[in-house]
C-alpha cells in the first residue's frame, strides 16, 4: 500500500558561518538527500534572489561548531524548497533538520491540496474584474 504524500514548503536559514556558495550548495544537497532517503521528492529549490543572504528579524543564539559558548547570529542564508513527502515521515524529516548544525531555523508548511498558490498579483486582477463588472451594471441603470 502506498503512503499518502502531501506537498510542503520548507524555508530554512543556514548559518552565516557557512554561507559561502559551496557550503550552501552542500547543505542544500544534504537536505535534498534526506528528503529522498525518507521517500520524498524535491519539487523545486530556490536559494538565490529574492532570498539568499538576509538580515534576520531578530538575533538567533545557537551553539557554534567547535565553540563552548553561544553565539548570536544577525543574518543568515535563506533557502526555500517545495517538497512532496509521505505524511508519516514528516516528523522524521524535521528531526533530521534539527540535527543539522548548519540550519539555524526552519519552517515546514502544508501547501493547499489544490496546488494553488494565492499571490497578490492574482488577487488584484480578480478584484479589478469584479469592480469593472460593477461599474458596467451601474451604467445600465441610468
Order of alpha helices (4+ residues) and beta strands (2+ residues): beta-alpha-beta-beta-beta-alpha-beta-alpha
